[in-house]
């Protein structure tokens, strides 16, 4: 029997111009409140060229 609750991933970052631009340039779900496991994996695995 599984006693663990399913994980709920919630984006608590503030909406700022830089976050909006990053979301637009990368196509990541940075502006969404509820994130799927796939969203979290994509965001955490993304590297940006400097």
C-alpha positions in Angstrom: 0.0 0.0 0.0 1.4 3.4 -1.0 1.1 6.0 1.8 2.7 8.8 -0.1 0.7 11.6 -1.6 1.4 12.4 -5.2 3.8 15.3 -5.7 2.3 18.6 -6.7 4.8 21.0 -8.3 3.9 24.6 -7.8 5.8 27.4 -9.4 6.1 30.2 -6.8 8.5 32.5 -8.7 7.4 36.1 -9.3 6.4 37.2 -12.7 9.1 39.6 -13.8 10.2 40.9 -17.2 13.3 38.6 -17.1 11.2 35.5 -16.3 8.8 36.4 -19.1 11.7 36.9 -21.6 13.3 33.6 -20.5 10.0 31.8 -20.9 9.6 33.3 -24.4 13.2 32.5 -25.5 13.4 28.9 -24.1 9.8 27.8 -24.5 9.8 26.5 -20.9 6.7 26.7 -18.6 8.2 29.4 -16.4 4.9 31.3 -16.2 2.6 28.5 -15.3 1.4 28.0 -11.7 1.0 24.2 -11.8 4.0 22.3 -13.2 4.0 18.7 -14.4 6.9 16.4 -13.7 8.0 16.9 -17.3 8.0 20.7 -16.8 10.1 20.4 -13.7 12.5 18.0 -15.4 12.8 20.3 -18.5 13.4 23.4 -16.3 15.9 21.8 -14.0 17.8 20.2 -16.9 18.1 23.3 -19.0 21.4 25.1 -19.4 21.7 28.6 -20.9 24.6 29.7 -23.1 26.3 32.8 -21.7 
